Amino acid sequence: MNIWMFLFVLVGVAFTTSQLFRLVDLIERPARPRRRTAQR
């Protein structure tokens, strides 16, 4: 395993981890009303 393969694996793991955290944040975020202008 050379340095380029290690670099690509490292970038892939970092990208996958960031997407996983975004997905968890999206699930845990409470649903907000989309139309705030209609309530005024």
Biopython code that builds the backbone (N, CA, C, O; Angstrom):
import numpy as np
from Bio.PDB.StructureBuilder import StructureBuilder

atoms = [
    (1, "MET", "N", (0.852, -1.176, 0.000)),
    (1, "MET", "CA", (0.000, 0.000, 0.000)),
    (1, "MET", "C", (0.897, 1.238, 0.000)),
    (1, "MET", "O", (1.602, 1.499, 0.975)),
    (2, "ASN", "N", (0.869, 1.971, -1.059)),
    (2, "ASN", "CA", (1.749, 3.137, -1.153)),
    (2, "ASN", "C", (1.071, 4.366, -0.565)),
    (2, "ASN", "O", (-0.033, 4.286, -0.028)),
    (3, "ILE", "N", (1.742, 5.492, -0.674)),
    (3, "ILE", "CA", (1.262, 6.712, -0.032)),
    (3, "ILE", "C", (0.006, 7.246, -0.705)),
    (3, "ILE", "O", (-0.840, 7.839, -0.036)),
    (4, "TRP", "N", (-0.138, 7.049, -2.027)),
    (4, "TRP", "CA", (-1.328, 7.554, -2.720)),
    (4, "TRP", "C", (-2.574, 6.783, -2.312)),
    (4, "TRP", "O", (-3.640, 7.367, -2.117)),
    (5, "MET", "N", (-2.434, 5.471, -2.183)),
    (5, "MET", "CA", (-3.573, 4.656, -1.759)),
    (5, "MET", "C", (-3.981, 5.022, -0.336)),
    (5, "MET", "O", (-5.168, 5.094, -0.021)),
    (6, "PHE", "N", (-2.998, 5.250, 0.511)),
    (6, "PHE", "CA", (-3.297, 5.666, 1.882)),
    (6, "PHE", "C", (-4.000, 7.016, 1.907)),
    (6, "PHE", "O", (-4.927, 7.220, 2.689)),
    (7, "LEU", "N", (-3.562, 7.938, 1.054)),
    (7, "LEU", "CA", (-4.187, 9.256, 0.990)),
    (7, "LEU", "C", (-5.637, 9.156, 0.521)),
    (7, "LEU", "O", (-6.517, 9.806, 1.086)),
    (8, "PHE", "N", (-5.892, 8.348, -0.509)),
    (8, "PHE", "CA", (-7.250, 8.182, -1.004)),
    (8, "PHE", "C", (-8.154, 7.516, 0.028)),
    (8, "PHE", "O", (-9.317, 7.894, 0.164)),
    (9, "VAL", "N", (-7.642, 6.545, 0.744)),
    (9, "VAL", "CA", (-8.423, 5.896, 1.798)),
    (9, "VAL", "C", (-8.727, 6.890, 2.911)),
    (9, "VAL", "O", (-9.842, 6.911, 3.431)),
    (10, "LEU", "N", (-7.763, 7.702, 3.278)),
    (10, "LEU", "CA", (-7.959, 8.686, 4.336)),
    (10, "LEU", "C", (-9.006, 9.724, 3.938)),
    (10, "LEU", "O", (-9.861, 10.084, 4.748)),
    (11, "VAL", "N", (-8.945, 10.205, 2.698)),
    (11, "VAL", "CA", (-9.934, 11.173, 2.222)),
    (11, "VAL", "C", (-11.320, 10.528, 2.168)),
    (11, "VAL", "O", (-12.310, 11.170, 2.521)),
    (12, "GLY", "N", (-11.404, 9.279, 1.735)),
    (12, "GLY", "CA", (-12.679, 8.578, 1.681)),
    (12, "GLY", "C", (-13.296, 8.382, 3.057)),
    (12, "GLY", "O", (-14.503, 8.554, 3.226)),
    (13, "VAL", "N", (-12.491, 8.030, 4.023)),
    (13, "VAL", "CA", (-12.986, 7.847, 5.392)),
    (13, "VAL", "C", (-13.450, 9.180, 5.970)),
    (13, "VAL", "O", (-14.479, 9.233, 6.642)),
    (14, "ALA", "N", (-12.712, 10.252, 5.721)),
    (14, "ALA", "CA", (-13.109, 11.565, 6.234)),
    (14, "ALA", "C", (-14.416, 12.024, 5.588)),
    (14, "ALA", "O", (-15.284, 12.569, 6.271)),
    (15, "PHE", "N", (-14.565, 11.809, 4.280)),
    (15, "PHE", "CA", (-15.791, 12.214, 3.591)),
    (15, "PHE", "C", (-16.981, 11.399, 4.090)),
    (15, "PHE", "O", (-18.055, 11.953, 4.324)),
    (16, "THR", "N", (-16.799, 10.097, 4.253)),
    (16, "THR", "CA", (-17.882, 9.245, 4.733)),
    (16, "THR", "C", (-18.296, 9.613, 6.153)),
    (16, "THR", "O", (-19.485, 9.628, 6.470)),
    (17, "THR", "N", (-17.326, 9.909, 7.005)),
    (17, "THR", "CA", (-17.630, 10.292, 8.378)),
    (17, "THR", "C", (-18.391, 11.618, 8.429)),
    (17, "THR", "O", (-19.322, 11.772, 9.220)),
    (18, "SER", "N", (-17.999, 12.570, 7.590)),
    (18, "SER", "CA", (-18.708, 13.852, 7.599)),
    (18, "SER", "C", (-20.137, 13.697, 7.090)),
    (18, "SER", "O", (-21.047, 14.346, 7.605)),
    (19, "GLN", "N", (-20.348, 12.847, 6.088)),
    (19, "GLN", "CA", (-21.703, 12.611, 5.605)),
    (19, "GLN", "C", (-22.544, 11.898, 6.656)),
    (19, "GLN", "O", (-23.738, 12.172, 6.784)),
    (20, "LEU", "N", (-21.937, 10.992, 7.405)),
    (20, "LEU", "CA", (-22.651, 10.292, 8.458)),
    (20, "LEU", "C", (-23.085, 11.256, 9.558)),
    (20, "LEU", "O", (-24.208, 11.165, 10.054)),
    (21, "PHE", "N", (-22.197, 12.187, 9.945)),
    (21, "PHE", "CA", (-22.565, 13.170, 10.958)),
    (21, "PHE", "C", (-23.658, 14.098, 10.454)),
    (21, "PHE", "O", (-24.539, 14.481, 11.224)),
    (22, "ARG", "N", (-23.623, 14.472, 9.163)),
    (22, "ARG", "CA", (-24.695, 15.310, 8.603)),
    (22, "ARG", "C", (-26.026, 14.570, 8.619)),
    (22, "ARG", "O", (-27.066, 15.164, 8.902)),
    (23, "LEU", "N", (-25.996, 13.280, 8.318)),
    (23, "LEU", "CA", (-27.223, 12.492, 8.318)),
    (23, "LEU", "C", (-27.800, 12.381, 9.721)),
    (23, "LEU", "O", (-29.012, 12.505, 9.898)),
    (24, "VAL", "N", (-26.959, 12.151, 10.715)),
    (24, "VAL", "CA", (-27.422, 12.066, 12.102)),
    (24, "VAL", "C", (-27.987, 13.404, 12.550)),
    (24, "VAL", "O", (-29.004, 13.445, 13.242)),
    (25, "ASP", "N", (-27.336, 14.506, 12.163)),
    (25, "ASP", "CA", (-27.839, 15.836, 12.517)),
    (25, "ASP", "C", (-29.190, 16.095, 11.861)),
    (25, "ASP", "O", (-30.070, 16.692, 12.481)),
    (26, "LEU", "N", (-29.366, 15.661, 10.633)),
    (26, "LEU", "CA", (-30.637, 15.845, 9.938)),
    (26, "LEU", "C", (-31.748, 15.043, 10.603)),
    (26, "LEU", "O", (-32.885, 15.510, 10.672)),
    (27, "ILE", "N", (-31.443, 13.854, 11.088)),
    (27, "ILE", "CA", (-32.443, 13.021, 11.751)),
    (27, "ILE", "C", (-32.820, 13.617, 13.111)),
    (27, "ILE", "O", (-33.996, 13.637, 13.476)),
    (28, "GLU", "N", (-31.831, 14.098, 13.856)),
    (28, "GLU", "CA", (-32.105, 14.598, 15.202)),
    (28, "GLU", "C", (-32.717, 15.994, 15.212)),
    (28, "GLU", "O", (-33.320, 16.387, 16.211)),
    (29, "ARG", "N", (-32.579, 16.751, 14.130)),
    (29, "ARG", "CA", (-33.135, 18.103, 14.088)),
    (29, "ARG", "C", (-34.651, 18.044, 14.095)),
    (29, "ARG", "O", (-35.234, 17.295, 13.311)),
    (30, "PRO", "N", (-35.302, 18.804, 14.948)),
    (30, "PRO", "CA", (-36.768, 18.798, 14.926)),
    (30, "PRO", "C", (-37.300, 19.427, 13.641)),
    (30, "PRO", "O", (-36.663, 20.301, 13.054)),
    (31, "ALA", "N", (-38.451, 18.981, 13.224)),
    (31, "ALA", "CA", (-39.053, 19.483, 11.984)),
    (31, "ALA", "C", (-39.501, 20.921, 12.184)),
    (31, "ALA", "O", (-40.222, 21.231, 13.132)),
    (32, "ARG", "N", (-39.073, 21.787, 11.294)),
    (32, "ARG", "CA", (-39.437, 23.196, 11.371)),
    (32, "ARG", "C", (-40.533, 23.482, 10.347)),
    (32, "ARG", "O", (-40.567, 22.865, 9.282)),
    (33, "PRO", "N", (-41.422, 24.409, 10.663)),
    (33, "PRO", "CA", (-42.393, 24.807, 9.630)),
    (33, "PRO", "C", (-41.690, 25.514, 8.485)),
    (33, "PRO", "O", (-40.869, 26.402, 8.715)),
    (34, "ARG", "N", (-41.999, 25.132, 7.265)),
    (34, "ARG", "CA", (-41.291, 25.672, 6.112)),
    (34, "ARG", "C", (-41.773, 27.059, 5.725)),
    (34, "ARG", "O", (-40.990, 27.865, 5.221)),
    (35, "ARG", "N", (-43.055, 27.353, 5.951)),
    (35, "ARG", "CA", (-43.595, 28.646, 5.534)),
    (35, "ARG", "C", (-43.736, 29.560, 6.733)),
    (35, "ARG", "O", (-44.743, 29.514, 7.440)),
    (36, "ARG", "N", (-42.739, 30.384, 6.961)),
    (36, "ARG", "CA", (-42.821, 31.340, 8.051)),
    (36, "ARG", "C", (-43.566, 32.589, 7.630)),
    (36, "ARG", "O", (-44.139, 33.268, 8.482)),
    (37, "THR", "N", (-43.579, 32.917, 6.346)),
    (37, "THR", "CA", (-44.259, 34.130, 5.892)),
    (37, "THR", "C", (-45.782, 33.961, 5.955)),
    (37, "THR", "O", (-46.500, 34.953, 6.071)),
    (38, "ALA", "N", (-46.278, 32.739, 5.882)),
    (38, "ALA", "CA", (-47.718, 32.520, 5.914)),
    (38, "ALA", "C", (-48.289, 32.707, 7.328)),
    (38, "ALA", "O", (-49.488, 32.937, 7.488)),
    (39, "GLN", "N", (-47.428, 32.610, 8.355)),
    (39, "GLN", "CA", (-47.911, 32.745, 9.716)),
    (39, "GLN", "C", (-48.079, 34.199, 10.121)),
    (39, "GLN", "O", (-48.758, 34.490, 11.106)),
    (40, "ARG", "N", (-47.478, 35.111, 9.382)),
    (40, "ARG", "CA", (-47.549, 36.525, 9.768)),
    (40, "ARG", "C", (-48.857, 37.144, 9.435)),
    (40, "ARG", "O", (-49.064, 38.328, 9.700)),
]
sb = StructureBuilder()
sb.init_structure("model")
sb.init_model(0)
sb.init_chain("A")
sb.init_seg("    ")
for serial, (resi, resn, name, xyz) in enumerate(atoms, 1):
    if name == "N":
        sb.init_residue(resn, " ", resi, " ")
    sb.init_atom(name, np.array(xyz, "f"), 0.0, 1.0, " ", f" {name:<3s}", serial, name[0])
structure = sb.get_structure()
